Amino acid sequence: MAETTGLVQRLSILEKSATCVWIGPTPNNVEALVITNDGSTADVAFTESLVQTLAAAATNYRAVVAVHADSDTKITSLRIEPV
């Protein structure tokens, strides 16, 4: 599993089942990742929680660590770095 660490530089909700997030130390040095769901109740709840956590981190200038597969950009878990 790969980890991308940094500030949430941009968060774009494209539709109910897809969100893009740009994470990195500066706006010009980011990795674009995605959050998608399959429409099931559990998956929708999980992805909504990820989006809310990312939005809170962005507004509070907190660094996050997004976990995703080595060859995939879909976020599978997220943690906020301690202060």
PyMOL commands that set and color helices and strands:
alter all, ss='L'
color gray80, all
select helices_A, chain A and resi 41-59
alter helices_A, ss='H'
color red, helices_A
select strands_A, chain A and resi 2-15+18-26+29-36+64-68+75-80
alter strands_A, ss='S'
color yellow, strands_A
deselect
rebuild
show_as cartoon
